[in-house]
Amino acid sequence: MTSGGIRRSFAAWAGLAFALFGGAVQAAPHPWQLNMERGASTWSQVPYHLNNISLGVCVVIGVLVFGAMFIAMFRFRKSRGAVAETWSHNTKLEIVWTTIPVLILIVLAYLATGGLTSWADTTGSQMTVKVTGYQWKWRYDYISYHGKPIEKVGFMSKLDKLSNETRQLDSGMNPYAVKVGNQNTYLLNVDKPLVVPINTKIRFLITGGDVIHSWWVPALGWKLDAIPGIINAAWTNIKTPGTYRGQCAELCGQDHGFMPIVVVAKSKADFAKWLAEQEAKSARPAAATAAATPAAAAAKTLQLAAVPSKAKQG
Ligand SMILES: [Cu+2]
């Protein structure tokens, strides 16, 4: 292969690696970001630190094992006149190199189990939101807030218009031009985001309406499968107001890549205002219809009254 060819194939592989690990997959990566993000919730620090600790342990083990291997290979090579020892095992050494890894694994398992149990514990939640995955959009239903049931606030959240138009074959539109502020939001924006308050323990009930999806917002530190017939639960408590983006993380069909997630975290006061607006909006159409068309309402009553007699005939 010529040097130009090598350079081209390297660029192609680097491009592929970026597309897989650095681009859309991470939802909101920074250029040259290597580590996980710290996230924006109280719990997202847990996987961040667990990852750092395990990575540290792996690096130390890697340096020791490869160090010993390279010393053995270069310092004690045949050409330097090294003669192999004849003993075949050493009980004391074997006890040491079995005990140390077992202790390391116990410590890591202890830390990971603590992290998982704190993540699964939704007790004391101040708010509940039901999340349903559909091919290929999300539905959010607000169930309760501070112990009070929320009436009829729920909506579908799907890919934003600009991303959707851009993604069409032969659209001729530039994916890099899909932006919100300075951030490229191609395939990472929705028409209606999930709005939540900060400093509130929010319980998510996650399920699927058709096939298995997975609700993943990296800034929250977890992802959870949305499985039809099963309700999975997890919680978050977001510390800073902002917009957090994510994606469906379970291959769910041809448009799996086109069902992003956007969570907008607002201050409690702003959220209360937003919620009141939504409740007013959902209350208005029903009241308006009943008042405006008494004839239609009467017809509906008539229809309902007719149903039982029809059932009797059958
Ligand atoms: Cu999906």
Residues whose N, C-alpha, C, O or C-beta is under 5 A from the ligand:
A	BS01	CU	I212 H213 S214 C248 E250 C252 H256
